[in-house]
């Protein structure tokens, strides 16, 4: 079974991400699709294991195998958590719906570290652009501000909301380069400070509910083993 067939035939959850999910879409915005596929359990009995992720088969499409997706979500990986909380769900079968029902089980205070580390990496790239070219890539600056605000609000409320809401026009002004880099930096620093303070009183648990997620994964693998036939062995 090819990686493309795994995505086409075994996707359990699919959504639209990027600017459209964030409430930042404009007329020329792409449609970024993300998904989760469940590789049939018998495929893991071979020496050659199924892929942990697949790029494609459509343009702007990326999917994770369920176990890899759960691993990253338990680490509070920003991209994976945002995928799990997209308001634009295109497909969810019974397994996908159970995955969505587990969204809260993945969340923990570890989100502060993972979001902030990712933001710090993006900030270094923006600073390098400013030193080299005199200005940052403004679209990247916009998304960094969005990420920091999302992190702050997650730590404050215990819920991940990825639509930017009332910040839409201000963020789009950043994307258009209508905000000075000094002003954007001030905004970034304020959001970072607010996220740091929110961690101290966050309603999020210290750790995700790994046992609950693992139980879901084991039940899903077991059901697949019973449902999906063993692929024929290759012959020389």
N, C-alpha and C positions, 0 to 999 in steps of 0.2 A: 504494500500500500504506500503510495507516494505521499509526501507531505501535503501536497495540494488536495489529494483525496481525503486526507484526515480532516482538513479544514472544511471541505465541501460536505462531507458525509457525517462528521462527528462533532460539529460545533454545538455546544450546549448553551452558549451565551454570546451575544454579539451586540455591539453598541456603536454609536458615533461619538468620537472624541474630538479634541482640538477646539478650535475657536467656536464651532457650532455648539458644543456642549457647554463651553464656558460663557456663552452669551456675548461673544466678541466677534461673531461672524460679520463679514462685509460681503459685498457683491462678488469679490474674487476669491473668497475663502474655499479651500479644498474641503472634501469630505473625508475625514480620517476615520477609518473603521478599525476597531479592536475587538478581539474575541477570545473565547476559551474553548478548546476542543478536548474531548475525552478520548484518548487513544485506547482502543480495545485492549483489555487486560492481557489476552494471549500474546500480543505483540511484545510484551515485556519479557516473555519467556525465551526470546531469541537472544543470541549474542549481540546482535545489532538492535539497539533500543530505539523506540520512537523519538522523534525530535522533541526538545523541550519548548521550541517555539518555531513558528513558520512565518516568513515574510511573504505576503501575497495570499492567494494567487492574484487577486485584484490589486490595482495600484492603490497606494495609501492604505493598505490593509496589513494588519499584524495580529497574530494569535499566539497564545501560550497554551501549552498542555496543562490540564487541570492541576496536576501536582505541583508543577513549577509555579503556576499562578498562585496557588495557596501558599507556597513557601515564601514568595516575594511579598504577598499581602500580609503574612504574619510578621515579616520584617518591617512592615509599614512603608514599603516602597511607594513613593508618591505617584508614579505613573500607573501602577497597578491599582492602588486604592482609588484613584480618580476614575479609572475604567470601571471599577465595581460600583461607583456612585454616579455614573453618567445618567442624566435625565432623559437621554435619547436611546432607549433600549430598542433594538430592532428584532431580536430573537432571544427567547429563553424557553427551553424545554423544561421538563420536570427537574432535571439535575441543575439546570441553570437557575431555576426559581429557588431551589434549595440553597444554592450558592448565594444568591441575592439575600435570602433570609438570614444568612450568616454574616452579613456585612459588619454588624457591631462586634462580632467575635474576633475580628481581625484587628480592630482598633486598640491602640494603647498609647501610653505616653512616649513610647519609642518614636512616635511620629515626629516629635520635636527634633530629635537627632537626625532622622533620615531626611526630613524636609529641609532642615537648616543646612545639612551637609550638601545636599543637592543645590540649594540656593547659593551657598558659598562658592561652589564650583562654577556656577553660571556667572556669579558676580566677578570672579577672577577673569573670566573670558571677556566680560564687558569692560573691565578696567584695562585689559590688554588692548582692546579695540580703541579705547579712548587715547591711550598712550601712542598707539601706532597711527591711527587715522584721525584723531581729534574728535571722534564721536562714537558712541556705541551702535550696535545693531538695535535699532529702536524696537523692533518687534520682539526681540529677545528680552529687552528691558521691560517691556509691557508684561510678558509672561512671567518674569521673575517677580514683579510686583504682585501679580495675581496669585502666584504660588505662596508668597509670604503672607498675604492676607488670608488665604485659605488655611494655612497652617495656624495662624493666630486664632481664627474663628473655630477651627477644630478643637484646639486646646481649651478655648473658652467654653464651648458648648457641648463638646463630646460628640458632635455630629459634623460630618464632612459635607459641605455644600460647595459645589464647584462653579455654579453660575455666579458671575461677579455682581449681579444685581445693579445697585445704584452707582457702582464704580465704573460702569461700562464707558461712559463718555470720557471720563478722565483718563482711563486706560487707553482708549483709542487715540486720544490726543498725544499720549506718550508714543504710541506706535507711529503716528504721523510726524514725530519729531518736533511737536509744538511745545514741548516742555523741555526746559534746560536740563543738562546732565546734573547740575548741582541740585536742582529741585527734585529730580528723580532719585538721586542719592539720599537726599534728606528723607524722602518718603520711604525708601528701602530701609534706612537705619531705624526709622520710627517703627515700622512694621516688625523688624527684627527684635527691637526692644520690647514691643508689646507681646510678641510670641514668647519671649523669654520669661516675662512676668506671668503670662497666662499659664505656663507650665507649673508654677508653684501651687496653683489652686485648681488645676484642671480636674474635671470630673472623670476623665479617662482612667481606666485601670493601669496599674504599673506594667502589666503583661497581658498579651492577647490570650484568648481562650484556646490554646493549642489542642487540648484534649477534644473539645467539641469539633474543631476543624478536622482533626485526624480521624475521628469517628465517621464524619461525613465522607472523607476520602476513602477509608477502608470499605464502607458500605457500598460506595459507588464502584470501586474496583471489583468487589465481590459480585455485584449485580452484573457488571460487564462480563466477567468470566463465565457466568451462567448463560448470558444472553448471546454473546458474540462467539461464533465458531472459531476453532483453532485454525489459523491460516495454514495452508499446505506448505510443507517444507520444500525449500529449494533443492533442486537436484543438480549435480554437476553436468 
